[in-house]
């Protein structure tokens, strides 16, 4: 299930990839939950403290890898 952040509307989707934006402290629960079943990539603060530019570059690199 996915939920629109502003309207709250929900719908069921079949997804091949999930990209999650998370708070500055590493939140690895999603990676741990999905890592055994799906290919998981992380960037920015999911890896370590980063500047915004470094996080953008890592996110771009993850997207281009797909």
N, CA, C and O atoms as a Tinker XYZ file with bonds, in Angstrom:
   264  protein
     1  N      0.851000   -1.171000    0.000000    73     2
     2  CA     0.000000    0.000000    0.000000    64     1     3
     3  C      0.895000    1.231000    0.000000    63     2     4     5
     4  O      1.895000    1.296000    0.714000    81     3
     5  N      0.512000    2.197000   -0.812000    73     3     6
     6  CA     1.195000    3.484000   -0.764000    64     5     7
     7  C      0.172000    4.552000   -0.408000    63     6     8     9
     8  O     -1.003000    4.450000   -0.758000    81     7
     9  N      0.643000    5.584000    0.299000    73     7    10
    10  CA    -0.251000    6.648000    0.741000    64     9    11
    11  C      0.338000    7.992000    0.332000    63    10    12    13
    12  O      1.515000    8.268000    0.567000    81    11
    13  N     -0.497000    8.822000   -0.282000    73    11    14
    14  CA    -0.087000   10.165000   -0.662000    64    13    15
    15  C      0.147000   10.967000    0.615000    63    14    16    17
    16  O     -0.707000   10.991000    1.501000    81    15
    17  N      1.306000   11.623000    0.709000    73    15    18
    18  CA     1.691000   12.312000    1.937000    64    17    19
    19  C      0.744000   13.445000    2.308000    63    18    20    21
    20  O      0.570000   13.728000    3.493000    81    19
    21  N      0.128000   14.101000    1.330000    73    19    22
    22  CA    -0.698000   15.261000    1.629000    64    21    23
    23  C     -2.194000   14.952000    1.646000    63    22    24    25
    24  O     -2.913000   15.425000    2.526000    81    23
    25  N     -2.664000   14.168000    0.686000    73    23    26
    26  CA    -4.104000   13.899000    0.627000    64    25    27
    27  C     -4.510000   12.704000    1.496000    63    26    28    29
    28  O     -5.669000   12.597000    1.899000    81    27
    29  N     -3.558000   11.807000    1.787000    73    27    30
    30  CA    -3.866000   10.613000    2.563000    64    29    31
    31  C     -4.486000    9.501000    1.744000    63    30    32    33
    32  O     -4.787000    8.434000    2.279000    81    31
    33  N     -4.686000    9.735000    0.433000    73    31    34
    34  CA    -5.262000    8.711000   -0.441000    64    33    35
    35  C     -4.331000    7.503000   -0.508000    63    34    36    37
    36  O     -3.116000    7.658000   -0.630000    81    35
    37  N     -4.898000    6.303000   -0.427000    73    35    38
    38  CA    -4.117000    5.071000   -0.460000    64    37    39
    39  C     -4.484000    4.231000   -1.674000    63    38    40    41
    40  O     -5.621000    4.254000   -2.145000    81    39
    41  N     -3.497000    3.486000   -2.171000    73    39    42
    42  CA    -3.752000    2.521000   -3.245000    64    41    43
    43  C     -2.688000    1.424000   -3.184000    63    42    44    45
    44  O     -1.578000    1.643000   -2.700000    81    43
    45  N     -3.043000    0.259000   -3.677000    73    43    46
    46  CA    -2.139000   -0.888000   -3.693000    64    45    47
    47  C     -1.379000   -0.882000   -5.025000    63    46    48    49
    48  O     -1.982000   -0.739000   -6.089000    81    47
    49  N     -0.064000   -1.038000   -4.960000    73    47    50
    50  CA     0.782000   -1.042000   -6.149000    64    49    51
    51  C      1.738000   -2.225000   -6.088000    63    50    52    53
    52  O      2.171000   -2.619000   -5.005000    81    51
    53  N      2.066000   -2.786000   -7.228000    73    51    54
    54  CA     3.148000   -3.761000   -7.338000    64    53    55
    55  C      4.412000   -2.994000   -7.709000    63    54    56    57
    56  O      4.483000   -2.407000   -8.789000    81    55
    57  N      5.396000   -2.991000   -6.842000    73    55    58
    58  CA     6.587000   -2.176000   -7.052000    64    57    59
    59  C      7.831000   -3.040000   -7.192000    63    58    60    61
    60  O      7.937000   -4.101000   -6.578000    81    59
    61  N      8.767000   -2.574000   -8.004000    73    59    62
    62  CA    10.057000   -3.226000   -8.146000    64    61    63
    63  C     11.134000   -2.535000   -7.330000    63    62    64    65
    64  O     12.173000   -3.127000   -7.037000    81    63
    65  N     10.889000   -1.282000   -6.962000    73    63    66
    66  CA    11.899000   -0.489000   -6.267000    64    65    67
    67  C     11.221000    0.494000   -5.336000    63    66    68    69
    68  O     10.172000    1.045000   -5.668000    81    67
    69  N     11.805000    0.716000   -4.185000    73    67    70
    70  CA    11.316000    1.712000   -3.245000    64    69    71
    71  C     12.461000    2.663000   -2.940000    63    70    72    73
    72  O     13.556000    2.224000   -2.590000    81    71
    73  N     12.220000    3.953000   -3.068000    73    71    74
    74  CA    13.185000    4.980000   -2.694000    64    73    75
    75  C     12.576000    5.717000   -1.517000    63    74    76    77
    76  O     11.484000    6.275000   -1.625000    81    75
    77  N     13.279000    5.722000   -0.391000    73    75    78
    78  CA    12.735000    6.331000    0.813000    64    77    79
    79  C     13.613000    7.486000    1.260000    63    78    80    81
    80  O     14.834000    7.353000    1.335000    81    79
    81  N     12.998000    8.609000    1.555000    73    79    82
    82  CA    13.702000    9.729000    2.165000    64    81    83
    83  C     13.522000    9.623000    3.664000    63    82    84    85
    84  O     12.398000    9.471000    4.143000    81    83
    85  N     14.603000    9.701000    4.408000    73    83    86
    86  CA    14.524000    9.484000    5.851000    64    85    87
    87  C     15.193000   10.619000    6.616000    63    86    88    89
    88  O     15.886000   11.452000    6.031000    81    87
    89  N     14.984000   10.642000    7.907000    73    87    90
    90  CA    15.572000   11.653000    8.786000    64    89    91
    91  C     17.091000   11.528000    8.830000    63    90    92    93
    92  O     17.634000   10.497000    8.434000    81    91
    93  N     17.792000   12.575000    9.310000    73    91    94
    94  CA    19.254000   12.562000    9.327000    64    93    95
    95  C     19.915000   11.420000   10.084000    63    94    96    97
    96  O     21.041000   11.051000    9.750000    81    95
    97  N     19.268000   10.853000   11.081000    73    95    98
    98  CA    19.888000    9.712000   11.758000    64    97    99
    99  C     19.548000    8.447000   10.979000    63    98   100   101
   100  O     18.411000    8.274000   10.540000    81    99
   101  N     20.526000    7.567000   10.806000    73    99   102
   102  CA    20.276000    6.354000   10.015000    64   101   103
   103  C     19.097000    5.551000   10.543000    63   102   104   105
   104  O     19.026000    5.243000   11.733000    81   103
   105  N     18.190000    5.223000    9.667000    73   103   106
   106  CA    17.028000    4.388000    9.964000    64   105   107
   107  C     17.129000    3.166000    9.058000    63   106   108   109
   108  O     16.710000    3.214000    7.902000    81   107
   109  N     17.672000    2.096000    9.566000    73   107   110
   110  CA    17.958000    0.936000    8.725000    64   109   111
   111  C     16.869000   -0.127000    8.756000    63   110   112   113
   112  O     17.028000   -1.184000    8.146000    81   111
   113  N     15.783000    0.127000    9.445000    73   111   114
   114  CA    14.720000   -0.879000    9.553000    64   113   115
   115  C     14.168000   -1.299000    8.204000    63   114   116   117
   116  O     13.946000   -2.488000    7.973000    81   115
   117  N     13.939000   -0.334000    7.296000    73   115   118
   118  CA    13.412000   -0.673000    5.976000    64   117   119
   119  C     14.417000   -1.499000    5.189000    63   118   120   121
   120  O     14.038000   -2.463000    4.524000    81   119
   121  N     15.686000   -1.136000    5.254000    73   119   122
   122  CA    16.719000   -1.893000    4.558000    64   121   123
   123  C     16.780000   -3.314000    5.106000    63   122   124   125
   124  O     16.855000   -4.273000    4.337000    81   123
   125  N     16.747000   -3.454000    6.410000    73   123   126
   126  CA    16.795000   -4.784000    7.028000    64   125   127
   127  C     15.564000   -5.595000    6.654000    63   126   128   129
   128  O     15.672000   -6.795000    6.402000    81   127
   129  N     14.402000   -4.967000    6.614000    73   127   130
   130  CA    13.164000   -5.685000    6.295000    64   129   131
   131  C     13.118000   -6.118000    4.833000    63   130   132   133
   132  O     12.607000   -7.196000    4.527000    81   131
   133  N     13.639000   -5.301000    3.932000    73   131   134
   134  CA    13.551000   -5.594000    2.495000    64   133   135
   135  C     14.803000   -6.238000    1.924000    63   134   136   137
   136  O     14.754000   -6.843000    0.854000    81   135
   137  N     15.917000   -6.116000    2.619000    73   135   138
   138  CA    17.201000   -6.572000    2.086000    64   137   139
   139  C     17.251000   -8.030000    1.681000    63   138   140   141
   140  O     17.944000   -8.375000    0.724000    81   139
   141  N     16.548000   -8.882000    2.369000    73   139   142
   142  CA    16.576000  -10.301000    2.026000    64   141   143
   143  C     15.758000  -10.648000    0.807000    63   142   144   145
   144  O     16.002000  -11.675000    0.174000    81   143
   145  N     14.780000   -9.809000    0.458000    73   143   146
   146  CA    13.876000  -10.119000   -0.644000    64   145   147
   147  C     14.079000   -9.235000   -1.859000    63   146   148   149
   148  O     13.719000   -9.623000   -2.970000    81   147
   149  N     14.652000   -8.049000   -1.668000    73   147   150
   150  CA    14.785000   -7.088000   -2.750000    64   149   151
   151  C     16.195000   -6.518000   -2.779000    63   150   152   153
   152  O     16.910000   -6.528000   -1.777000    81   151
   153  N     16.572000   -6.031000   -3.928000    73   151   154
   154  CA    17.834000   -5.311000   -4.035000    64   153   155
   155  C     17.629000   -3.942000   -3.395000    63   154   156   157
   156  O     16.734000   -3.195000   -3.792000    81   155
   157  N     18.454000   -3.615000   -2.406000    73   155   158
   158  CA    18.295000   -2.372000   -1.658000    64   157   159
   159  C     19.556000   -1.536000   -1.807000    63   158   160   161
   160  O     20.668000   -2.037000   -1.642000    81   159
   161  N     19.375000   -0.264000   -2.120000    73   159   162
   162  CA    20.491000    0.673000   -2.223000    64   161   163
   163  C     20.205000    1.827000   -1.276000    63   162   164   165
   164  O     19.045000    2.179000   -1.063000    81   163
   165  N     21.240000    2.416000   -0.711000    73   163   166
   166  CA    21.040000    3.544000    0.186000    64   165   167
   167  C     22.015000    4.663000   -0.163000    63   166   168   169
   168  O     23.068000    4.434000   -0.758000    81   167
   169  N     21.636000    5.875000    0.221000    73   167   170
   170  CA    22.448000    7.048000   -0.090000    64   169   171
   171  C     22.280000    8.081000    1.014000    63   170   172   173
   172  O     21.366000    7.984000    1.833000    81   171
   173  N     23.163000    9.065000    1.029000    73   171   174
   174  CA    23.054000   10.174000    1.964000    64   173   175
   175  C     23.176000    9.737000    3.401000    63   174   176   177
   176  O     24.055000    8.944000    3.740000    81   175
   177  N     22.304000   10.246000    4.251000    73   175   178
   178  CA    22.363000    9.964000    5.680000    64   177   179
   179  C     22.062000    8.501000    6.009000    63   178   180   181
   180  O     22.322000    8.060000    7.128000    81   179
   181  N     21.523000    7.749000    5.063000    73   179   182
   182  CA    21.344000    6.313000    5.310000    64   181   183
   183  C     22.696000    5.622000    5.403000    63   182   184   185
   184  O     22.823000    4.577000    6.041000    81   183
   185  N     23.704000    6.207000    4.764000    73   183   186
   186  CA    25.055000    5.639000    4.776000    64   185   187
   187  C     25.869000    6.245000    5.922000    63   186   188   189
   188  O     26.423000    5.521000    6.750000    81   187
   189  N     25.935000    7.569000    5.960000    73   187   190
   190  CA    26.693000    8.310000    6.974000    64   189   191
   191  C     26.352000    9.790000    6.812000    63   190   192   193
   192  O     25.771000   10.174000    5.797000    81   191
   193  N     26.698000   10.621000    7.783000    73   191   194
   194  CA    26.433000   12.054000    7.619000    64   193   195
   195  C     27.062000   12.583000    6.334000    63   194   196   197
   196  O     28.234000   12.330000    6.055000    81   195
   197  N     26.277000   13.315000    5.561000    73   195   198
   198  CA    26.714000   13.820000    4.261000    64   197   199
   199  C     26.225000   15.244000    4.075000    63   198   200   201
   200  O     25.285000   15.684000    4.737000    81   199
   201  N     26.877000   15.962000    3.163000    73   199   202
   202  CA    26.337000   17.245000    2.722000    64   201   203
   203  C     25.209000   16.956000    1.748000    63   202   204   205
   204  O     25.099000   15.841000    1.239000    81   203
   205  N     24.375000   17.945000    1.486000    73   203   206
   206  CA    23.280000   17.754000    0.531000    64   205   207
   207  C     23.824000   17.381000   -0.833000    63   206   208   209
   208  O     23.273000   16.494000   -1.486000    81   207
   209  N     24.893000   18.032000   -1.289000    73   207   210
   210  CA    25.459000   17.732000   -2.605000    64   209   211
   211  C     25.928000   16.289000   -2.691000    63   210   212   213
   212  O     25.691000   15.619000   -3.696000    81   211
   213  N     26.587000   15.806000   -1.651000    73   211   214
   214  CA    27.032000   14.409000   -1.655000    64   213   215
   215  C     25.839000   13.456000   -1.675000    63   214   216   217
   216  O     25.864000   12.445000   -2.376000    81   215
   217  N     24.805000   13.772000   -0.918000    73   215   218
   218  CA    23.611000   12.928000   -0.894000    64   217   219
   219  C     22.937000   12.917000   -2.267000    63   218   220   221
   220  O     22.491000   11.866000   -2.726000    81   219
   221  N     22.858000   14.087000   -2.929000    73   219   222
   222  CA    22.262000   14.149000   -4.273000    64   221   223
   223  C     23.058000   13.292000   -5.241000    63   222   224   225
   224  O     22.479000   12.563000   -6.046000    81   223
   225  N     24.373000   13.375000   -5.170000    73   223   226
   226  CA    25.224000   12.573000   -6.066000    64   225   227
   227  C     25.018000   11.087000   -5.822000    63   226   228   229
   228  O     24.903000   10.311000   -6.770000    81   227
   229  N     24.971000   10.685000   -4.550000    73   227   230
   230  CA    24.755000    9.267000   -4.230000    64   229   231
   231  C     23.383000    8.801000   -4.713000    63   230   232   233
   232  O     23.253000    7.708000   -5.264000    81   231
   233  N     22.359000    9.632000   -4.506000    73   231   234
   234  CA    21.022000    9.289000   -4.973000    64   233   235
   235  C     20.979000    9.172000   -6.487000    63   234   236   237
   236  O     20.343000    8.266000   -7.025000    81   235
   237  N     21.651000   10.085000   -7.175000    73   235   238
   238  CA    21.732000   10.030000   -8.632000    64   237   239
   239  C     22.437000    8.752000   -9.071000    63   238   240   241
   240  O     22.000000    8.091000  -10.013000    81   239
   241  N     23.522000    8.405000   -8.394000    73   239   242
   242  CA    24.266000    7.192000   -8.726000    64   241   243
   243  C     23.390000    5.946000   -8.520000    63   242   244   245
   244  O     23.422000    5.024000   -9.336000    81   243
   245  N     22.616000    5.919000   -7.440000    73   243   246
   246  CA    21.709000    4.788000   -7.205000    64   245   247
   247  C     20.667000    4.702000   -8.310000    63   246   248   249
   248  O     20.377000    3.616000   -8.812000    81   247
   249  N     20.100000    5.854000   -8.691000    73   247   250
   250  CA    19.091000    5.868000   -9.756000    64   249   251
   251  C     19.651000    5.403000  -11.074000    63   250   252   253
   252  O     18.979000    4.666000  -11.797000    81   251
   253  N     20.854000    5.805000  -11.413000    73   251   254
   254  CA    21.468000    5.407000  -12.685000    64   253   255
   255  C     21.854000    3.921000  -12.693000    63   254   256   257
   256  O     21.985000    3.319000  -13.759000    81   255
   257  N     22.034000    3.340000  -11.519000    73   255   258
   258  CA    22.393000    1.930000  -11.413000    64   257   259
   259  C     21.215000    1.022000  -11.733000    63   258   260   261
   260  O     21.394000   -0.115000  -12.167000    81   259
   261  N     20.021000    1.529000  -11.515000    73   259   262
   262  CA    18.813000    0.716000  -11.690000    64   261   263
   263  C     18.652000    0.299000  -13.131000    63   262   264
   264  O     17.691000   -0.392000  -13.470000    81   263
